[in-house]
């Protein structure tokens, strides 16, 4: 599988680390219920899913990747900061 980093271009997936679903993370001051939902209550759909990846062997960018979990086809890659996930780290 290849991912196209908006900053570095097409790269092998081994340059990246998968970091989970691209959902808004529970923030500072969030209550226990919000953290429980973020950490434990996850969907596992078959089909398109928005994921968070980190380009650890490249530019260090956080990416929001839309990938089909059945075929592994990547349909979109964008910087997490531009996708409204600025605090991805």
Secondary structure, DSSP 8 states (H G I E B T S, - for coil): -EEEETTTEEEEGGGSEEEEE------TT--HHHHHHHHH-----SSEEEEEEE-TTTT--EEEEEEETTT--EEEEEEGGGGT-TT--
